[in-house]
Amino acid sequence: KGQTEAKPSNVITYPNGLIIEDISMGKPDGKRADLGKKVSVKYIGKLKKDGKIFDSCVGKAPFKFRLGVGQVIKGWDVGIKGMRVGDKRRLTIPPSMGYGDKRAGVIPQNSWLVFDVELVGVGN
């Protein structure tokens, strides 16, 4: 028998290809990431096609931004909304919600992106 998870991970797939997968849950009463809130996350970003890591803040200070106001790619604004502090999610982001047909640093144009994200803080 293969290993079984304590409970199946919650996966939401959007028509445009965005996939939001809950990996693990924090405290049920943890602060929630709502639109307009300042959130702090730890993340690793990889290219879907080859798994190559293009960005990470693991071992560094968490990345902070205001949710839902366009400071980050659309896939993050949608994918992080509703997380609670301590929650971990995997976001599979289509080019339309990432960098589209523009090259971004080492990320080729029209790339599908995979982010493992942990919400570590929510402020005002």
N, CA and C atoms as an extended XYZ file, in Angstrom:
372
Properties=species:S:1:pos:R:3:atomname:S:1:resname:S:1:resid:I:1 pbc="F F F"
N         0.838       -1.205        0.000 N   LYS     1
C         0.000        0.000        0.000 CA  LYS     1
C         0.868        1.249        0.000 C   LYS     1
N         0.490        2.228       -0.806 N   GLY     2
C         1.234        3.486       -0.839 CA  GLY     2
C         0.931        4.302        0.397 C   GLY     2
N         1.656        5.376        0.563 N   GLN     3
C         1.400        6.231        1.714 CA  GLN     3
C         0.119        7.016        1.493 C   GLN     3
N        -0.643        7.153        2.552 N   THR     4
C        -1.874        7.940        2.431 CA  THR     4
C        -1.752        9.179        3.298 C   THR     4
N        -2.299       10.253        2.802 N   GLU     5
C        -2.292       11.498        3.546 CA  GLU     5
C        -3.355       11.421        4.639 C   GLU     5
N        -3.178       12.200        5.673 N   ALA     6
C        -4.171       12.247        6.743 CA  ALA     6
C        -5.515       12.681        6.156 C   ALA     6
N        -5.478       13.680        5.298 N   LYS     7
C        -6.686       14.054        4.562 CA  LYS     7
C        -6.260       14.519        3.182 C   LYS     7
N        -7.097       14.308        2.171 N   PRO     8
C        -6.680       14.694        0.825 CA  PRO     8
C        -6.487       16.203        0.746 C   PRO     8
N        -5.502       16.614       -0.035 N   SER     9
C        -5.280       18.051       -0.145 CA  SER     9
C        -6.414       18.653       -0.971 C   SER     9
N        -6.758       19.861       -0.624 N   ASN    10
C        -7.831       20.579       -1.282 CA  ASN    10
C        -7.241       21.228       -2.533 C   ASN    10
N        -7.783       20.891       -3.693 N   VAL    11
C        -7.258       21.432       -4.947 CA  VAL    11
C        -8.372       22.162       -5.690 C   VAL    11
N        -8.085       23.391       -6.104 N   ILE    12
C        -9.030       24.158       -6.923 CA  ILE    12
C        -8.347       24.415       -8.259 C   ILE    12
N        -9.028       24.053       -9.341 N   THR    13
C        -8.492       24.314      -10.677 CA  THR    13
C        -9.416       25.290      -11.386 C   THR    13
N        -8.861       26.401      -11.859 N   TYR    14
C        -9.640       27.418      -12.565 CA  TYR    14
C        -9.641       27.114      -14.067 C   TYR    14
N       -10.652       27.624      -14.774 N   PRO    15
C       -10.727       27.376      -16.227 CA  PRO    15
C        -9.478       27.807      -16.995 C   PRO    15
N        -8.788       28.854      -16.529 N   ASN    16
C        -7.590       29.330      -17.248 CA  ASN    16
C        -6.353       28.489      -16.938 C   ASN    16
N        -6.488       27.489      -16.063 N   GLY    17
C        -5.362       26.613      -15.762 CA  GLY    17
C        -4.723       26.846      -14.401 C   GLY    17
N        -5.082       27.957      -13.723 N   LEU    18
C        -4.549       28.214      -12.384 CA  LEU    18
C        -4.955       27.068      -11.460 C   LEU    18
N        -3.977       26.522      -10.741 N   ILE    19
C        -4.268       25.459       -9.767 CA  ILE    19
C        -3.796       25.927       -8.401 C   ILE    19
N        -4.705       25.865       -7.420 N   ILE    20
C        -4.382       26.215       -6.039 CA  ILE    20
C        -4.550       24.941       -5.219 C   ILE    20
N        -3.451       24.480       -4.640 N   GLU    21
C        -3.468       23.222       -3.892 CA  GLU    21
C        -3.029       23.475       -2.458 C   GLU    21
N        -3.895       23.137       -1.500 N   ASP    22
C        -3.519       23.258       -0.094 CA  ASP    22
C        -2.594       22.105        0.256 C   ASP    22
N        -1.397       22.412        0.742 N   ILE    23
C        -0.419       21.391        1.123 CA  ILE    23
C        -0.584       21.056        2.601 C   ILE    23
N        -0.610       22.084        3.437 N   SER    24
C        -0.849       21.867        4.863 CA  SER    24
C        -1.523       23.099        5.440 C   SER    24
N        -2.264       22.886        6.497 N   MET    25
C        -3.038       23.958        7.091 CA  MET    25
C        -2.394       24.418        8.394 C   MET    25
N        -2.446       25.730        8.609 N   GLY    26
C        -1.962       26.304        9.864 CA  GLY    26
C        -3.060       26.213       10.913 C   GLY    26
N        -3.063       27.136       11.836 N   LYS    27
C        -4.089       27.148       12.878 CA  LYS    27
C        -5.425       27.598       12.287 C   LYS    27
N        -6.519       26.914       12.654 N   PRO    28
C        -7.835       27.316       12.123 CA  PRO    28
C        -8.203       28.749       12.501 C   PRO    28
N        -7.638       29.260       13.618 N   ASP    29
C        -7.953       30.630       14.031 CA  ASP    29
C        -6.847       31.606       13.636 C   ASP    29
N        -5.932       31.160       12.756 N   GLY    30
C        -4.855       32.044       12.305 CA  GLY    30
C        -5.405       33.212       11.496 C   GLY    30
N        -4.663       34.322       11.482 N   LYS    31
C        -5.090       35.486       10.691 CA  LYS    31
C        -5.194       35.097        9.226 C   LYS    31
N        -6.207       35.621        8.566 N   ARG    32
C        -6.479       35.278        7.174 CA  ARG    32
C        -5.953       36.367        6.234 C   ARG    32
N        -5.409       35.916        5.096 N   ALA    33
C        -4.944       36.846        4.067 CA  ALA    33
C        -6.150       37.328        3.272 C   ALA    33
N        -6.562       38.565        3.511 N   ASP    34
C        -7.687       39.151        2.794 CA  ASP    34
C        -7.178       40.269        1.898 C   ASP    34
N        -7.958       40.596        0.878 N   LEU    35
C        -7.583       41.658       -0.051 CA  LEU    35
C        -7.336       42.955        0.707 C   LEU    35
N        -6.257       43.638        0.336 N   GLY    36
C        -5.908       44.908        0.970 CA  GLY    36
C        -5.000       44.755        2.171 C   GLY    36
N        -4.839       43.537        2.700 N   LYS    37
C        -3.969       43.315        3.863 CA  LYS    37
C        -2.517       43.178        3.421 C   LYS    37
N        -1.610       43.556        4.319 N   LYS    38
C        -0.176       43.362        4.085 CA  LYS    38
C         0.135       41.927        4.531 C   LYS    38
N         0.671       41.123        3.623 N   VAL    39
C         0.965       39.727        3.953 CA  VAL    39
C         2.464       39.461        3.843 C   VAL    39
N         2.930       38.486        4.606 N   SER    40
C         4.327       38.050        4.565 CA  SER    40
C         4.339       36.577        4.192 C   SER    40
N         5.127       36.238        3.184 N   VAL    41
C         5.182       34.855        2.724 CA  VAL    41
C         6.624       34.378        2.568 C   VAL    41
N         6.806       33.086        2.735 N   LYS    42
C         8.041       32.409        2.339 CA  LYS    42
C         7.661       31.612        1.104 C   LYS    42
N         8.548       31.575        0.117 N   TYR    43
C         8.186       30.883       -1.120 CA  TYR    43
C         9.400       30.350       -1.849 C   TYR    43
N         9.118       29.381       -2.728 N   ILE    44
C        10.087       28.908       -3.718 CA  ILE    44
C         9.346       28.924       -5.045 C   ILE    44
N         9.949       29.544       -6.057 N   GLY    45
C         9.345       29.601       -7.390 CA  GLY    45
C        10.134       28.734       -8.357 C   GLY    45
N         9.400       27.891       -9.104 N   LYS    46
C        10.045       26.991      -10.070 CA  LYS    46
C         9.343       27.095      -11.419 C   LYS    46
N        10.087       26.776      -12.457 N   LEU    47
C         9.478       26.665      -13.780 CA  LEU    47
C         8.790       25.306      -13.850 C   LEU    47
N         7.540       25.293      -14.328 N   LYS    48
C         6.799       24.037      -14.372 CA  LYS    48
C         7.456       23.042      -15.320 C   LYS    48
N         7.986       23.532      -16.455 N   LYS    49
C         8.474       22.598      -17.473 CA  LYS    49
C         9.691       21.777      -17.039 C   LYS    49
N        10.578       22.357      -16.225 N   ASP    50
C        11.768       21.591      -15.856 CA  ASP    50
C        12.078       21.597      -14.354 C   ASP    50
N        11.215       22.256      -13.570 N   GLY    51
C        11.407       22.267      -12.120 CA  GLY    51
C        12.553       23.139      -11.644 C   GLY    51
N        13.126       23.930      -12.576 N   LYS    52
C        14.267       24.789      -12.228 CA  LYS    52
C        13.807       25.932      -11.319 C   LYS    52
N        14.476       26.069      -10.166 N   ILE    53
C        14.139       27.149       -9.233 CA  ILE    53
C        14.650       28.471       -9.794 C   ILE    53
N        13.750       29.470       -9.914 N   PHE    54
C        14.172       30.782      -10.407 CA  PHE    54
C        14.161       31.825       -9.312 C   PHE    54
N        13.486       31.543       -8.192 N   ASP    55
C        13.443       32.523       -7.109 CA  ASP    55
C        13.051       31.819       -5.818 C   ASP    55
N        13.548       32.332       -4.707 N   SER    56
C        13.233       31.759       -3.410 CA  SER    56
C        13.595       32.757       -2.327 C   SER    56
N        12.829       32.774       -1.255 N   CYS    57
C        13.223       33.608       -0.117 CA  CYS    57
C        13.472       32.724        1.103 C   CYS    57
N        13.596       31.418        0.886 N   VAL    58
C        13.894       30.512        1.988 CA  VAL    58
C        15.285       30.852        2.525 C   VAL    58
N        15.392       30.974        3.832 N   GLY    59
C        16.662       31.363        4.438 CA  GLY    59
C        16.878       32.867        4.455 C   GLY    59
N        15.909       33.617        3.918 N   LYS    60
C        15.976       35.083        3.925 CA  LYS    60
C        14.723       35.603        4.640 C   LYS    60
N        14.606       36.918        4.716 N   ALA    61
C        13.405       37.509        5.299 CA  ALA    61
C        12.198       37.173        4.418 C   ALA    61
N        11.022       37.013        5.027 N   PRO    62
C         9.822       36.767        4.216 CA  PRO    62
C         9.572       37.921        3.249 C   PRO    62
N         8.900       37.616        2.151 N   PHE    63
C         8.540       38.621        1.157 CA  PHE    63
C         7.207       39.227        1.585 C   PHE    63
N         7.156       40.573        1.632 N   LYS    64
C         5.943       41.263        2.089 CA  LYS    64
C         5.340       42.063        0.946 C   LYS    64
N         4.014       42.019        0.856 N   PHE    65
C         3.311       42.819       -0.146 CA  PHE    65
C         1.858       42.981        0.275 C   PHE    65
N         1.174       43.941       -0.369 N   ARG    66
C        -0.244       44.162       -0.087 CA  ARG    66
C        -1.045       43.317       -1.069 C   ARG    66
N        -1.935       42.501       -0.543 N   LEU    67
C        -2.677       41.539       -1.350 CA  LEU    67
C        -3.791       42.206       -2.158 C   LEU    67
N        -3.852       41.865       -3.433 N   GLY    68
C        -4.982       42.274       -4.269 CA  GLY    68
C        -4.874       43.635       -4.903 C   GLY    68
N        -3.701       44.281       -4.804 N   VAL    69
C        -3.578       45.615       -5.393 CA  VAL    69
C        -2.583       45.637       -6.554 C   VAL    69
N        -2.205       44.448       -7.044 N   GLY    70
C        -1.352       44.395       -8.225 CA  GLY    70
C         0.135       44.561       -7.970 C   GLY    70
N         0.581       44.398       -6.710 N   GLN    71
C         2.020       44.498       -6.428 CA  GLN    71
C         2.768       43.238       -6.851 C   GLN    71
N         2.026       42.155       -7.050 N   VAL    72
C         2.612       40.865       -7.442 CA  VAL    72
C         1.843       40.347       -8.655 C   VAL    72
N         2.301       39.228       -9.219 N   ILE    73
C         1.587       38.658      -10.360 CA  ILE    73
C         0.173       38.227       -9.933 C   ILE    73
N        -0.730       38.249      -10.895 N   LYS    74
C        -2.146       37.960      -10.644 CA  LYS    74
C        -2.350       36.602       -9.965 C   LYS    74
N        -1.557       35.609      -10.362 N   GLY    75
C        -1.684       34.276       -9.766 CA  GLY    75
C        -1.461       34.278       -8.262 C   GLY    75
N        -0.609       35.195       -7.790 N   TRP    76
C        -0.381       35.317       -6.347 CA  TRP    76
C        -1.558       36.015       -5.671 C   TRP    76
N        -2.035       37.109       -6.274 N   ASP    77
C        -3.170       37.826       -5.667 CA  ASP    77
C        -4.363       36.889       -5.489 C   ASP    77
N        -4.604       36.037       -6.472 N   VAL    78
C        -5.734       35.098       -6.402 CA  VAL    78
C        -5.393       33.908       -5.496 C   VAL    78
N        -4.181       33.382       -5.648 N   GLY    79
C        -3.817       32.138       -4.972 CA  GLY    79
C        -3.546       32.247       -3.485 C   GLY    79
N        -3.157       33.428       -3.019 N   ILE    80
C        -2.827       33.598       -1.602 CA  ILE    80
C        -4.038       34.065       -0.802 C   ILE    80
N        -5.005       34.661       -1.479 N   LYS    81
C        -6.219       35.139       -0.810 CA  LYS    81
C        -6.890       33.984       -0.066 C   LYS    81
N        -7.247       34.232        1.184 N   GLY    82
C        -7.955       33.217        1.970 CA  GLY    82
C        -7.055       32.297        2.769 C   GLY    82
N        -5.738       32.353        2.524 N   MET    83
C        -4.826       31.535        3.335 CA  MET    83
C        -4.828       32.051        4.768 C   MET    83
N        -4.532       31.157        5.709 N   ARG    84
C        -4.349       31.555        7.102 CA  ARG    84
C        -2.871       31.414        7.455 C   ARG    84
N        -2.426       32.177        8.460 N   VAL    85
C        -1.028       32.105        8.878 CA  VAL    85
C        -0.688       30.647        9.186 C   VAL    85
N         0.416       30.172        8.604 N   GLY    86
C         0.840       28.788        8.786 CA  GLY    86
C         0.431       27.874        7.646 C   GLY    86
N        -0.539       28.313        6.829 N   ASP    87
C        -0.973       27.499        5.687 CA  ASP    87
C         0.136       27.441        4.640 C   ASP    87
N         0.212       26.292        3.963 N   LYS    88
C         1.134       26.138        2.835 CA  LYS    88
C         0.321       25.741        1.617 C   LYS    88
N         0.619       26.383        0.512 N   ARG    89
C        -0.070       26.095       -0.746 CA  ARG    89
C         0.925       25.954       -1.874 C   ARG    89
N         0.520       25.175       -2.878 N   ARG    90
C         1.259       25.125       -4.141 CA  ARG    90
C         0.384       25.811       -5.180 C   ARG    90
N         0.944       26.823       -5.828 N   LEU    91
C         0.237       27.557       -6.872 CA  LEU    91
C         0.856       27.210       -8.211 C   LEU    91
N         0.054       26.665       -9.110 N   THR    92
C         0.513       26.422      -10.481 CA  THR    92
C        -0.139       27.509      -11.325 C   THR    92
N         0.685       28.387      -11.876 N   ILE    93
C         0.197       29.632      -12.472 CA  ILE    93
C         0.428       29.641      -13.981 C   ILE    93
N        -0.664       29.825      -14.747 N   PRO    94
C        -0.514       29.904      -16.211 CA  PRO    94
C         0.129       31.238      -16.599 C   PRO    94
N         0.703       31.308      -17.811 N   PRO    95
C         1.349       32.556      -18.249 CA  PRO    95
C         0.425       33.774      -18.146 C   PRO    95
N        -0.871       33.578      -18.384 N   SER    96
C        -1.814       34.707      -18.357 CA  SER    96
C        -1.925       35.348      -16.973 C   SER    96
N        -1.561       34.614      -15.914 N   MET    97
C        -1.615       35.152      -14.553 CA  MET    97
C        -0.214       35.298      -13.970 C   MET    97
N         0.805       35.085      -14.835 N   GLY    98
C         2.203       35.248      -14.420 CA  GLY    98
C         2.799       36.422      -15.167 C   GLY    98
N         3.789       36.130      -16.004 N   TYR    99
C         4.472       37.190      -16.741 CA  TYR    99
C         4.086       37.228      -18.211 C   TYR    99
N         3.125       36.364      -18.619 N   GLY   100
C         2.623       36.401      -19.985 CA  GLY   100
C         3.711       36.202      -21.025 C   GLY   100
N         3.650       37.012      -22.085 N   ASP   101
C         4.612       36.850      -23.175 CA  ASP   101
C         5.869       37.707      -22.989 C   ASP   101
N         6.068       38.207      -21.754 N   LYS   102
C         7.281       38.971      -21.467 CA  LYS   102
C         8.272       38.079      -20.734 C   LYS   102
N         9.530       38.251      -21.045 N   ARG   103
C        10.574       37.561      -20.299 CA  ARG   103
C        10.765       38.319      -18.982 C   ARG   103
N        10.917       37.596      -17.878 N   ALA   104
C        11.136       38.250      -16.583 CA  ALA   104
C        12.396       37.656      -15.963 C   ALA   104
N        13.507       38.361      -16.095 N   GLY   105
C        14.774       37.832      -15.580 CA  GLY   105
C        15.105       36.506      -16.249 C   GLY   105
N        15.235       35.446      -15.443 N   VAL   106
C        15.575       34.131      -16.004 CA  VAL   106
C        14.327       33.358      -16.447 C   VAL   106
N        13.148       33.941      -16.252 N   ILE   107
C        11.902       33.251      -16.615 CA  ILE   107
C        11.598       33.510      -18.087 C   ILE   107
N        11.572       32.441      -18.908 N   PRO   108
C        11.259       32.629      -20.330 CA  PRO   108
C         9.818       33.110      -20.524 C   PRO   108
N         9.551       33.735      -21.679 N   GLN   109
C         8.189       34.183      -21.942 CA  GLN   109
C         7.239       32.983      -22.020 C   GLN   109
N         5.958       33.242      -21.736 N   ASN   110
C         4.898       32.220      -21.772 CA  ASN   110
C         5.181       31.017      -20.872 C   ASN   110
N         5.825       31.259      -19.729 N   SER   111
C         6.152       30.162      -18.811 CA  SER   111
C         5.035       29.897      -17.807 C   SER   111
N         4.791       28.615      -17.556 N   TRP   112
C         3.965       28.183      -16.430 CA  TRP   112
C         4.869       28.162      -15.214 C   TRP   112
N         4.368       28.680      -14.094 N   LEU   113
C         5.163       28.817      -12.884 CA  LEU   113
C         4.544       27.985      -11.758 C   LEU   113
N         5.397       27.435      -10.900 N   VAL   114
C         4.922       26.708       -9.724 CA  VAL   114
C         5.564       27.345       -8.496 C   VAL   114
N         4.726       27.792       -7.565 N   PHE   115
C         5.216       28.390       -6.326 CA  PHE   115
C         4.737       27.569       -5.137 C   PHE   115
N         5.664       27.224       -4.257 N   ASP   116
C         5.309       26.677       -2.954 CA  ASP   116
C         5.367       27.861       -2.004 C   ASP   116
N         4.221       28.189       -1.413 N   VAL   117
C         4.081       29.404       -0.620 CA  VAL   117
C         3.615       29.059        0.793 C   VAL   117
N         4.224       29.699        1.786 N   GLU   118
C         3.767       29.579        3.168 CA  GLU   118
C         3.444       30.972        3.669 C   GLU   118
N         2.236       31.140        4.199 N   LEU   119
C         1.856       32.443        4.764 CA  LEU   119
C         2.399       32.516        6.192 C   LEU   119
N         3.283       33.499        6.445 N   VAL   120
C         3.901       33.605        7.771 CA  VAL   120
C         3.397       34.792        8.575 C   VAL   120
N         2.688       35.733        7.933 N   GLY   121
C         2.186       36.875        8.680 CA  GLY   121
C         1.139       37.656        7.915 C   GLY   121
N         0.229       38.284        8.665 N   VAL   122
C        -0.780       39.168        8.070 CA  VAL   122
C        -0.846       40.421        8.917 C   VAL   122
N        -0.728       41.584        8.262 N   GLY   123
C        -0.834       42.864        8.956 CA  GLY   123
C        -1.968       43.673        8.378 C   GLY   123
N        -1.974       44.988        8.646 N   ASN   124
C        -3.063       45.821        8.142 CA  ASN   124
C        -2.705       46.542        6.866 C   ASN   124
